[in-house]
């Protein structure tokens, strides 16, 4: 075998071995944002009517509601859009309130009182078995 033929075969082998990597890089990625993520248990949600998970796969999530009224579950990212404090759910007033600067958000995450100007990020929420799950 000539030296040139050998180098051509090695080059062809390298090209063929990198083909699967190139195909995978061009394929649409499956991300966790399209999957339902477990936030906590139904028992924990029913204890206080809210469930906070600051370390979920999609980031901080606060779910409000109960398993008895699961069609009314609300899930938001509880990070205040003003300065990043964690908002609290005020069940009596049906709003989220920031303890740092007094910003208020409606149950749908919209700003009701400044200084915040951007709404809270919201998620779809449901109950599956004994778990509370959300989808981004």
Order of alpha helices (4+ residues) and beta strands (2+ residues): alpha-beta-alpha-beta-beta-beta-beta-beta-beta-beta-beta-beta
